[in-house]
Amino acid sequence: MTTKDPVDAITAQWAVVRPDLETDPMAVFGRVYRIARAMGDRVEKAYVRFGISRGEFDVLATLRRSGEPYTLSPRELSATLMLTTGGMTGRLDKLERAGLLSRSPDPHDRRGLRVTLSERGLAIVDEAVSAGLELQRAALGEFDEAQLEQLQELLRQLLAGTVRE
């Protein structure tokens, strides 16, 4: 048995006041939430040294993952990141002012725009993704390869079960 954590304390309190509740789901999702929040905060702090926030990293990373020429429409970015067009415009404005991307007319749609990662943006996102992965790798350092594969499969199943409608 591993050391008790704050989630154990919460479920123990529920067991006292509501012994009829089965709190295993609360324990699982409480831990998932706390892990995601803690790692998100750590990674966000790592991005600060590159002059970007987590949301701005997401835009740059989406362009980077799209492959050369690292260009997407604002609509494609919004759909991938599940952002409103207004939220996307604010991020794009800031990233363009910082010289990390550029916007240009879409040659195939007079009303459309194309967003392209700049060379500086490419360098920053590559450094930032490495810094974030280093933190994540360190957090998983106690797991061996088989445990990591098992954890990934369990989380994959959990995710599939939570996004079904």
VENVENZI-V740412 format. One line per field, one symbol per residue. burial: + if it has 16 or more other C-alpha atoms within 10 Angstrom, else -. Layout:
burial = ???
This chain:
burial = ------++--+-----------+---+--++-----------++-++----+++-+++++++++-----++++++-++---------+--++--++---++++---------++++++--++-++--++-++---------------------------------
